[in-house]
């Protein structure tokens, strides 16, 4: 990943201007028609009630770039309690800073946040420390709290203007990723900002500004200080994004990838020993993954399970470490290798990424099952006993991805594989939880049974 070489607007990092630049509706491409109907309803209701309401963050960024936003987040000067009164179909979430989620039909959620004040870690000098209860602020302060300049824009539907305190429009026009404020300081405050910077660079084909890039490279090891579950969730966002290959390339160049997957350190250092370097293998495999994710789109039925993505990402490492795919092994040897792979996953990334035990087991088993399938080069000659194995559909899909990535062989999509094998690839990884209604019924009321002779709790009817 080559950083942007053009100098920033200010030498100290992404600027925060005291007076915003306001772009009129003639100066930008965003229209009211492009905004989600329910998000417009929320904004209009806030304005009608005497509050300011702004479309913020990724919604403004994507609309400016001509993309369809995944989420339409809103910021307002109304407090959470006031928002709840305006929208009865809502709930408050969050501990450190509360958000209000407004629910609409078909599972749609619009998140509303109150404008935030500056955090003590975002200000210069000890005299600037704020009181602990001073959490609400202005548009200018809220803009400074955001991570990237391209995410620090506010859209006001009343006059259809973009309010820009951080030169975010300029960076959108120049296709540049830049952290707001001092990158070193912002990364130390929240290291996950490094992952987000690389994510938006990969998804939009933007260059990362030089000072931001240098700060990411110098501080990539700080990801170890983040909560494991948060790292896992951020990683999965990028593995499902459809831009994993570009993300992997930037993550490797910056050092982020080895911070997340330390078991790859030895594999990447064995360049002279391998016919194809593990990095090149990884980029080929993730290119196939991106194709499948783009194909699946938003359809949950065709979305790959988490353990499948993990297994695919670990293929180059497993082969470099155990020669599991480049050499043939007996079934007993593969069983032992699978145990070693599981142990490595447990020790190297299991706790660091807070991976479920079932996910780790499924991924390690899938890798050894792939090795079994690779022993049969002609897929038309797979023996019947192998096709009857419960793991065969998922292993066959991984085999198809591997063959396409390594040898350019035609690959199957999930529906085609299901038609060919006659088996369904199960997507759900966790058993369905009982409904809230049933839980409350069990907790709050006695269990009546018309078939029981003893009545309620043993008493006669």
URCORGI-V535894 format. One record per pair of residues at least 24 apart in sequence whose C-alpha atoms are under 10 Angstrom apart, sorted by the first residue. I is the first residue (numbers start at 1). J is the second residue. Records with the same first field share a line. If there is no record, write none. Layout:
I: J, J
This chain:
1: 198, 201, 202, 207, 208, 213, 246, 247, 248, 249, 250, 251, 252, 253, 254
2: 207, 208, 209, 210, 213, 250, 253, 254
3: 176, 177, 206, 207, 208, 209, 210, 211, 212, 213, 214, 250
4: 174, 175, 176, 177, 178, 206, 207, 208, 209, 210, 211, 212, 213
5: 207, 208, 209, 210, 211
6: 174, 176, 209, 210
7: 209, 210, 211
8: 171, 176, 178, 209, 210, 211
9: 167, 170, 171
10: 181
11: 182, 211
12: 181, 182, 183, 211
13: 178, 179, 180, 181, 182, 183, 184, 209, 210, 211, 212
14: 144, 148, 149, 166, 167, 168, 171, 177, 178, 179, 180, 181, 182, 183, 209, 211, 212
15: 144, 149, 165, 166, 167, 168, 178, 179, 180, 181, 182
16: 140, 141, 143, 144, 149, 152, 164, 165, 166, 167, 180, 181
17: 140, 143, 144, 164, 165, 166, 167
18: 140, 141, 165, 166
19: 140, 163, 164, 165, 166
20: 139, 140, 162, 163, 164, 165, 166, 167
21: 161, 162, 163, 164, 165, 166, 167, 168, 169
22: 154, 155, 161, 162, 163, 164, 165
23: 155, 160, 161, 162, 163, 164, 169
24: 159, 160, 161, 162, 163
25: 157, 159, 160, 161, 162
26: 160, 161
27: 161, 162
28: 63, 64, 160, 161, 162, 169
29: 63, 64, 65, 66
30: 60, 61, 62, 63, 64, 65, 66, 155, 160, 161, 162
31: 63, 64, 157, 160, 161
32: 157, 158, 160
34: 63, 66, 67, 68, 69
35: 59, 60, 63, 68, 69, 72, 157
36: 68, 69, 71, 72, 110
38: 72, 102, 103, 104, 105, 108, 109, 110
39: 71, 72, 73, 74, 102, 109, 110, 111, 112
40: 72, 74, 157
42: 74, 83, 86, 87, 102, 110, 111, 112
43: 74, 75, 76, 112, 156, 157, 158
44: 157, 158
45: 86, 87
46: 76, 77, 78, 82, 83, 86, 87
47: 76, 157, 158
49: 78, 82, 86
50: 77, 78
51: 76, 77, 78, 79, 82, 83
52: 76, 77, 78, 115, 139, 156, 157, 158
53: 77, 78, 112, 113, 114, 115, 154, 155, 156, 157, 158
54: 112, 115, 139, 153, 154, 155, 156, 157, 158, 162, 163
55: 112, 153, 154, 155, 156, 157, 162
56: 112, 113, 143, 151, 152, 153, 154, 155, 156, 162, 163
57: 143, 146, 147, 148, 149, 150, 151, 152, 153, 154, 155
58: 150, 151, 152, 153
59: 151, 153, 154, 155
60: 150, 151, 152, 153, 154, 155, 162
61: 149, 150, 151, 152, 153, 154, 155, 168, 169, 172
62: 150, 151, 172, 204
64: 150, 162, 169, 172, 173
65: 172, 173, 204
71: 108, 109, 110, 111
72: 109, 110, 111, 112
73: 101, 109, 110, 111, 112, 113
74: 100, 110, 111, 112, 113, 114, 115, 154, 155
75: 99, 111, 112, 113, 114, 115, 116, 139, 142, 154, 155
76: 112, 113, 114, 115, 116, 137, 138, 139
77: 113, 114, 115, 116, 136, 137, 138, 139
78: 112, 113, 114, 115, 136
79: 112, 113, 114, 115, 136
80: 112, 113, 114
83: 112, 113, 114
96: 135
97: 135, 136
114: 138, 139, 142
115: 139, 140, 141, 142, 143, 145
116: 140, 141, 142, 143, 144, 145, 146
117: 141, 142, 143, 144, 145
118: 142, 143, 144, 145
119: 144, 145, 189
121: 185, 186, 188, 189
122: 181, 182, 185, 186, 189
123: 181, 185
139: 163, 164, 165
140: 164, 165, 166
141: 165
143: 180
144: 180, 181
145: 180, 181, 186
146: 179, 180, 181, 186, 193
147: 178, 179, 180, 181, 183, 186, 187, 190, 192, 193, 194, 196, 197
148: 176, 177, 178, 179, 180, 181, 183, 193, 196, 197, 200, 212
149: 176, 177, 178, 179, 180, 181
150: 175, 176, 177, 178, 179, 180, 200
151: 177, 178, 179, 180, 200
152: 179, 180
171: 206, 207, 209
172: 204, 206
174: 206, 207
175: 201, 204, 205, 206, 207, 208, 209
176: 200, 201, 204, 205, 206, 207, 208, 209, 210
177: 201, 204, 205, 206, 207, 208, 209, 210, 212, 213
178: 206, 207, 208, 209, 210, 211, 212, 213
179: 208, 209, 211, 212, 213, 215
180: 212
181: 212
182: 211, 212, 215
183: 211, 212, 213, 214, 215, 216
184: 211, 212, 214, 215, 216, 218, 219
185: 215
186: 212, 215
187: 212, 215, 216, 219, 220, 222, 223
188: 215, 219, 222, 223, 225
190: 222, 223, 225, 226
191: 216, 219, 220, 221, 222, 223, 224, 225, 226, 231
192: 220, 222, 223, 225, 226, 227, 230, 231, 234
193: 223
194: 219, 220, 222, 223, 251, 254, 256
195: 220, 223, 231, 234, 235, 238, 247, 250, 251, 256, 257
196: 234, 238
198: 238, 246, 247, 248, 249, 250, 251, 254, 256
199: 234, 235, 237, 238, 241, 243, 244, 246, 247, 248, 250, 251
200: 238, 243, 247
201: 246, 247, 250
202: 238, 241, 242, 243, 244, 245, 246, 247, 248, 249, 250, 251
203: 238, 241, 242, 243, 244, 246, 247
204: 243
205: 243, 246
208: 250
213: 254
214: 254
215: 254
216: 251, 254, 255, 256
217: 251, 253, 254, 255, 256
218: 254, 255
219: 254, 255, 256
220: 251, 254, 255, 256, 257, 258, 259, 260
221: 255, 256, 258, 259, 260
222: 256, 259
223: 256, 259, 260, 352
224: 259, 260, 352, 353
225: 352
226: 352, 353
227: 352, 353, 354
228: 349, 350, 351, 352, 353, 354, 355
229: 351, 352, 353, 354, 355
230: 353, 354
231: 260, 352, 353, 354
232: 260, 349, 350, 352, 353, 354, 355
233: 353, 354
235: 260, 353
236: 306, 309, 310
239: 286, 289, 290, 293, 306, 309, 310, 313
240: 289, 290, 292, 293, 294, 296, 297, 303, 304, 305, 306, 309
241: 289, 290, 293, 294, 297
242: 286, 287, 288, 289, 290, 291, 292, 293, 294, 295, 296, 297
243: 286, 287, 289, 290, 291, 293, 294
244: 283, 285, 286, 287, 288, 289, 290, 291, 293
245: 282, 283, 284, 285, 286, 287, 288, 289, 290
246: 283, 286, 287, 290
247: 283, 286
248: 279, 282, 283, 286, 313
249: 279, 280, 282, 283
252: 279
259: 349, 352
260: 348, 349, 352, 353
261: 313, 314, 317, 345, 348, 349, 352, 353
262: 348, 349, 352
263: 314, 317, 318, 321, 344, 345, 347, 348, 349
264: 314, 316, 317, 318, 320, 321, 348
265: 317
266: 317, 320, 321
267: 316, 317, 318, 319, 320, 321
268: 316, 317, 320
270: 320
273: 320
274: 319, 320
276: 316, 406
277: 316, 320
278: 314, 315, 316, 317, 318, 319, 320
279: 316, 317
280: 316, 406
281: 313, 315, 316, 317, 402, 405, 406
282: 312, 313, 314, 315, 316, 317, 405, 406
283: 313, 405
284: 401, 402, 404, 405, 406, 408
285: 312, 313, 315, 316, 398, 401, 402, 403, 404, 405, 406
286: 312, 313, 401, 405
287: 401, 404, 405
288: 312, 400, 401, 402, 404, 405, 411
289: 313, 398, 401, 405
291: 413
292: 401, 411, 412, 413, 414
295: 413, 414
296: 413, 414
300: 427, 428
301: 414, 415, 425, 426, 427, 428
302: 413, 414, 415, 425, 426, 427
303: 414, 426, 427, 428
304: 394, 414, 425, 426, 427, 428
305: 359, 394, 425, 426, 427, 428, 429
306: 355, 359, 360, 362, 363, 427, 428, 429
307: 355, 356, 358, 359, 360, 361, 362, 363, 364, 365, 366, 429
308: 359, 362, 363, 364, 366, 367, 394, 395, 397, 398, 427
309: 363, 398
310: 359, 360, 362, 363, 364, 366, 367
311: 359, 360, 362, 363, 364, 365, 366, 367, 368, 370, 398
312: 363, 366, 367, 398, 399, 401, 402
313: 363
314: 341, 345, 363, 364, 367
315: 367, 370, 398, 402
317: 341
318: 344, 364, 367, 368
319: 367, 371
323: 371
324: 367, 368, 370, 371, 372, 374
325: 367, 368, 370, 371, 372, 373, 374, 375
326: 371, 374, 375
327: 371, 374, 375
328: 371, 372, 374, 375
329: 371, 372, 375
330: 372
331: 368, 369, 371, 372
333: 368
334: 365, 367, 368, 369, 371, 372
335: 365, 368, 369
336: 368
337: 364, 365, 367, 368
338: 363, 364, 365, 366, 367, 368, 369
339: 364, 365, 368
340: 364
341: 365, 367, 368
342: 367
358: 429, 430
359: 429, 430
362: 391, 429
365: 391, 395
366: 391, 392, 394, 395, 396, 398, 399
367: 395, 398, 399
368: 395
369: 394, 395, 396, 398, 399
370: 394, 395, 396, 397, 398, 399, 400, 402
371: 395, 399
372: 399
373: 398, 399
374: 399, 402, 403
377: 403
387: 421, 422, 423
388: 421, 423
390: 423, 425
391: 425
392: 421, 423, 425
393: 417, 418, 420, 421, 422, 423, 424, 425, 426
394: 418, 423, 424, 425, 426
395: 425
396: 421
397: 425
